[in-house]
Structure formats: C-alpha cells, structure tokens
Amino acid sequence: MDYRRLGSSGLQVSELSLGSWVTYHNQVGTAAAKEMLAAAMDSGINFFDNAEVYAKGQSEIVMGEAFKALGWPRLNYIVSTKFFWGLDRDGNAVNRKDTLNRKYLMQAIDGSLSRMGLDFIDLVFCHRPDPHTPIEETVWAMSDIIASGKALYWGTSEWAAADIRAAWEIAERHHLRKPVMEQPQYHLFHRSRVEDEYARLYEDIGLGLTTWSPLASGLLTGKYRSGVPAGSRGALESMGFLTKSLTDAAKNAALTRLEPIAADLGATLAQLAIAWVAKNPRVSTVITGASTLAQLKSNLGAVALLPALTPEVMARIDEVTSSLAE
Ligand SMILES: NC(=O)c1ccc[n+]([C@@H]2O[C@H](COP(=O)([O-])OP(=O)(O)OC[C@H]3O[C@@H](n4cnc5c(N)ncnc54)[C@H](OP(=O)(O)O)[C@@H]3O)[C@@H](O)[C@H]2O)c1
C-alpha cells in the first residue's frame, strides 16, 4: 500500500481506504466491522470514512465501538464524518436538516464525537452544498470547528468547482482554515467532475480527493449482468433508487468486454475498476466499500495491479468505457 498526501496538506492517506455507507448497522454489525477494519489496517489502509447520516448515526456508533475494541493508537488511523442531512429530521427541525448553517454544524460535530467516542475527528466534510446558507457562514463554522480541536481538516463533498473555490478564497481573505479536500463520486462510468470540472483546482488551491463508489455500488464487479442478485446492495429495499443504474444494459454489456482486459492481467473486474481510480494521481485515496471480509480482501488486490495499468492498458479500458461515462 502506498500513501499519498491529501492535496497540499501534510497528511498521508493510504491510496485505498474503507467506508461504511450502507454496510454498517444494515449489513455489518460491530464484530464484523472490527474484523474488516483489522484486515484493512493489516494491509496498510489508514483511513476510514463515515457520515452522520449513515444508518441515521448508527454507522458512527458501530465504527466507534469497533475502534474501541481494536484499541489502536489514535496516531495510526484517520477517520472522517460528514454533515448536511441532519438527524432528528422530524418536528421543528428547520435548522438541523439539509443545511450547512452555523447552528447545525457546531452541534453536529459534538454529536459525531459522542457517537464515535472520540476526542477529535480527522476529516470533516460538508456532505452536500447548501444554497440557502451563505458560503461565508459555513466557512467560518468549519474553520471554528478546526480551531476548536474537534476536527483537524475540513472539506466538501459533491460541491461545484466554483463553490469550492469561493470557500477557499473566503478562508484565504479572512485567514481562516481552508478546505483541504473534496469527496466526489469517481469511477469508470462517472468521470467528468474529477477530470474536467475540478481540473484547475488541483494546482490553484491544492485540492485533495477522497473519491467514492469506485465500483458504482457494485455494478463494476459484473454481478448485475443477469439482474439483481439476492443479498446484494441492489436487492435492499432502501436502495431501490440504484436499481436502474445497476441494471443498465449498455454498461453491463461493456463489462463483458472489460472482463478479458482484467483476465489478461490476472485480475477481477472489481480489482481493475478500483485500480483504475487509484491510477489517477489527482486521487488522494479511493474509498472502497465491502459487505464481507472476502470482498474486502479480494478488492485489496487492486493495489498490486497499479503498475500493470500501462498507457496501452488504460487505452483499452477507455475504448470500452469512455463513451458510457458521465
Ligand atoms: N460523499 C458521499 O456522498 C458518498 C456517497 C457514497 C459513498 N461514499 C463513501 O464511499 C464509500 C464507498 O462507496 P461504495 O460503498 O458505494 O463503494 P463501491 O465500491 O462502489 O460499492 C461497494 C459495494 O459493492 C459490493 N462489492 C464490493 N466488492 C465486491 C466484490 N469484490 N464482489 C461483489 N460485490 C462487491 C458490496 O455491496 P453488496 O455486497 O451489498 O452488493 C459493497 O458494499 C462508502 O462506504 C462511503 O464511505 C460517500
């Protein structure tokens, strides 16, 4: 496992990392989470991604319990959370849902710390843009959270390039803590934001990327080619919104053409797809997901594949997938 700087910051993140969306609480309890975190750490992963909204706070509780059981030195791992959708969305929740206002953010960090049982969180993200709160208010609040010591670095997730630049410039103007990283979706079928929209930000503001869904929620494993398999993410009732994209005929047909490229390298489709994301030097870390230990261990094989992704292999992959990519 190699390590990369998170943008222009001094923080070194493992090129692959592990996230808890969908899985923790819904598919994986504390004992299995502990086992997977341990396997990830053994292989060199040092970053674990979470969010307040995952399983309505339960994902942070599961991860916190697993950390406690593992007893790792706090220096050895990096953990994140993200804020936007809010918990307790019912009743008079106008100021604590779908927002990045100061009141919500300053209270959200305390909730995450308490659920995870930690003194500080390494990376905190504004999980989505909030067009109804001035960016300046959000920047001040995130900067104050960093200054309080409750978190170490802050960033955004799925923000437009113009908004990320605006946040950075506000922080620069007022000598506040600047956003360091963005968390965008990035995989073989979803490329333009990372490759085009953000292109100027990498050099101009030193933006780092912690990218998500390298397998497009499992599509890129090839397992949706004959429909939605039982027990998969696509079969979960709560994930019904994914069915259309997971069973997309053209994309699934392309995977059958991608398979021989993976086979030539002695790799699985999933390993090829994950390695392809990591091959982009703008990516600081590829956040992977796994619902079983076997998936995690297999996916970790992507690291060994990186040197085999020569320009010729990348061109073969492009030929099959680029016309289908957004
Ligand atoms: N910032 C954001 O808005 C955002 C959004 C989404 C995700 N994320 C982060 O990114 C992380 C990764 O995203 P993701 O979970 O969508 O990643 P992904 O790699 O696209 O999908 C992972 C899922 O694919 C299936 N899978 C993985 N490896 C497999 C294998 N070898 N064989 C068969 N199936 C396999 C598993 O689901 P099943 O076994 O259940 O089918 C697994 O949970 C999340 O945990 C979260 O931390 C962030």
The ligand as an SDF file (V2000), in Angstrom:
LIG
                    3D

 48 52  0  0  0  0  0  0  0  0999 V2000
  -19.6630   11.5350    0.0000 N   0  0  0  0  0  0  0  0  0  0  0  0
  -20.6770   10.8600   -0.4790 C   0  0  0  0  0  0  0  0  0  0  0  0
  -21.7110   11.4190   -0.8490 O   0  0  0  0  0  0  0  0  0  0  0  0
  -20.5770    9.3630   -0.5730 C   0  0  0  0  0  0  0  0  0  0  0  0
  -21.5580    8.6350   -1.2680 C   0  0  0  0  0  0  0  0  0  0  0  0
  -21.4220    7.2520   -1.3450 C   0  0  0  0  0  0  0  0  0  0  0  0
  -20.3520    6.6250   -0.7370 C   0  0  0  0  0  0  0  0  0  0  0  0
  -19.4300    7.3590   -0.0240 N   0  0  0  0  0  0  0  0  0  0  0  0
  -18.2920    6.7000    0.6690 C   0  0  0  0  0  0  0  0  0  0  0  0
  -17.5940    5.8510   -0.2150 O   0  0  0  0  0  0  0  0  0  0  0  0
  -17.5710    4.5320    0.3230 C   0  0  0  0  0  0  0  0  0  0  0  0
  -17.5340    3.5400   -0.7980 C   0  0  0  0  0  0  0  0  0  0  0  0
  -18.7180    3.6750   -1.5800 O   0  0  0  0  0  0  0  0  0  0  0  0
  -19.5000    2.3740   -2.0360 P   0  0  0  0  0  0  0  0  0  0  0  0
  -19.7700    1.5020   -0.8790 O   0  0  0  0  0  0  0  0  0  0  0  0
  -20.6200    2.8250   -2.8900 O   0  0  0  0  0  0  0  0  0  0  0  0
  -18.3300    1.6680   -2.9250 O   0  0  0  0  0  0  0  0  0  0  0  0
  -18.4270    0.6700   -4.1360 P   0  0  0  0  0  0  0  0  0  0  0  0
  -17.0890    0.0370   -4.2310 O   0  0  0  0  0  0  0  0  0  0  0  0
  -18.9290    1.3400   -5.3730 O   0  0  0  0  0  0  0  0  0  0  0  0
  -19.5240   -0.4150   -3.7010 O   0  0  0  0  0  0  0  0  0  0  0  0
  -19.2650   -1.2610   -2.6250 C   0  0  0  0  0  0  0  0  0  0  0  0
  -20.2980   -2.3810   -2.5900 C   0  0  0  0  0  0  0  0  0  0  0  0
  -20.1620   -3.2180   -3.7500 O   0  0  0  0  0  0  0  0  0  0  0  0
  -20.2860   -4.5850   -3.3700 C   0  0  0  0  0  0  0  0  0  0  0  0
  -18.9530   -5.1970   -3.5640 N   0  0  0  0  0  0  0  0  0  0  0  0
  -17.7410   -4.6900   -3.2130 C   0  0  0  0  0  0  0  0  0  0  0  0
  -16.7480   -5.5160   -3.5600 N   0  0  0  0  0  0  0  0  0  0  0  0
  -17.3210   -6.5710   -4.1310 C   0  0  0  0  0  0  0  0  0  0  0  0
  -16.7880   -7.7680   -4.7110 C   0  0  0  0  0  0  0  0  0  0  0  0
  -15.4880   -7.9840   -4.7470 N   0  0  0  0  0  0  0  0  0  0  0  0
  -17.6620   -8.6620   -5.2360 N   0  0  0  0  0  0  0  0  0  0  0  0
  -19.0090   -8.4370   -5.2170 C   0  0  0  0  0  0  0  0  0  0  0  0
  -19.5620   -7.3210   -4.6740 N   0  0  0  0  0  0  0  0  0  0  0  0
  -18.7310   -6.3920   -4.1390 C   0  0  0  0  0  0  0  0  0  0  0  0
  -20.6880   -4.5900   -1.8930 C   0  0  0  0  0  0  0  0  0  0  0  0
  -22.1040   -4.4880   -1.7830 O   0  0  0  0  0  0  0  0  0  0  0  0
  -23.0800   -5.7570   -1.6820 P   0  0  0  0  0  0  0  0  0  0  0  0
  -22.2780   -6.9640   -1.2730 O   0  0  0  0  0  0  0  0  0  0  0  0
  -24.0900   -5.3630   -0.6540 O   0  0  0  0  0  0  0  0  0  0  0  0
  -23.6950   -5.9050   -3.0460 O   0  0  0  0  0  0  0  0  0  0  0  0
  -20.0800   -3.2970   -1.4090 C   0  0  0  0  0  0  0  0  0  0  0  0
  -20.6650   -2.8020   -0.2330 O   0  0  0  0  0  0  0  0  0  0  0  0
  -18.8210    4.4830    1.2320 C   0  0  0  0  0  0  0  0  0  0  0  0
  -18.7450    3.4880    2.2120 O   0  0  0  0  0  0  0  0  0  0  0  0
  -18.7940    5.8590    1.8360 C   0  0  0  0  0  0  0  0  0  0  0  0
  -17.8450    5.8940    2.8800 O   0  0  0  0  0  0  0  0  0  0  0  0
  -19.5390    8.7050    0.0490 C   0  0  0  0  0  0  0  0  0  0  0  0
  1  2  1  0
  2  3  2  0
  2  4  1  0
  4  5  1  0
  4 48  2  0
  5  6  2  0
  6  7  1  0
  7  8  2  0
  8  9  1  0
  8 48  1  0
  9 10  1  0
  9 46  1  0
 10 11  1  0
 11 12  1  0
 11 44  1  0
 12 13  1  0
 13 14  1  0
 14 15  2  0
 14 16  1  0
 14 17  1  0
 17 18  1  0
 18 19  2  0
 18 20  1  0
 18 21  1  0
 21 22  1  0
 22 23  1  0
 23 24  1  0
 23 42  1  0
 24 25  1  0
 25 26  1  0
 25 36  1  0
 26 27  1  0
 26 35  1  0
 27 28  2  0
 28 29  1  0
 29 30  1  0
 29 35  2  0
 30 31  1  0
 30 32  2  0
 32 33  1  0
 33 34  2  0
 34 35  1  0
 36 37  1  0
 36 42  1  0
 37 38  1  0
 38 39  2  0
 38 40  1  0
 38 41  1  0
 42 43  1  0
 44 45  1  0
 44 46  1  0
 46 47  1  0
M  CHG  2   8   1  16  -1
M  END
$$$$
